Amino acid sequence: MILYVSTRSSSLAARLAFALSGLPGDVQEISLRQGEGRTPEYLALNPKGQVPALLLDDGQVITETPAVLLALGEMAPESGLIPGEQMARWRVMEWISWGSWQLARNFGPGFAPDRFGPAPAENEIRTQAVGRVEEALAFIDSRLEGNDWIVGDAVSAADLYIAMITVFAGFLGVIPPDALMDHRRRIFSLPVLADALAAEGFSA
């Protein structure tokens, strides 16, 4: 099994989940910035040209972060990535789905406002996007309510996704609330994630 990622991209949550799962396999880095997602070899694997992509041992490929997180969690049920209890499982997928929408809705316009409107409107587009990011972070903060983890009493794939959102917020210059930074530090301090985080250039 091979997980394809690109550093400092939206494959971060999948990379952390792969490490947390304990599943055998390799992580293969490509550089989206250098166009490696558009090479004929990679497009044959994932015609979308994006990461993450999870190449299974039988040759099938799973793409899109929510689907990859679900696949890893189901292949490694003991990891807790996707809880076994029904309501907790639904809540984890609820958070991942919501987080995926936040990335698409807010961070795209924040990073590249020129793609969402004419030049005179770029500053306003970015300002509005940053405001929505701040609102999203405040919502997550309110739902943590002093708990260590967003669902139940153990780390799950939802926590990894939220940590990725806080990282992206930092890229935009938005400082997450203290509780969210504490949440990220708890995740980044997990020994099992040390190698994955080092490869991404992060530390606890």
Helices and strands as residue ranges (DSSP letters): E 2-5, H 12-21, E 26-29, G 36-38, H 40-45, E 53-55, E 61-63, H 65-75, G 77-79, H 86-102, I 103-107, H 108-111, G 113-115, G 119-121, H 122-144, H 157-171, H 178-188, G 191-193, H 194-200
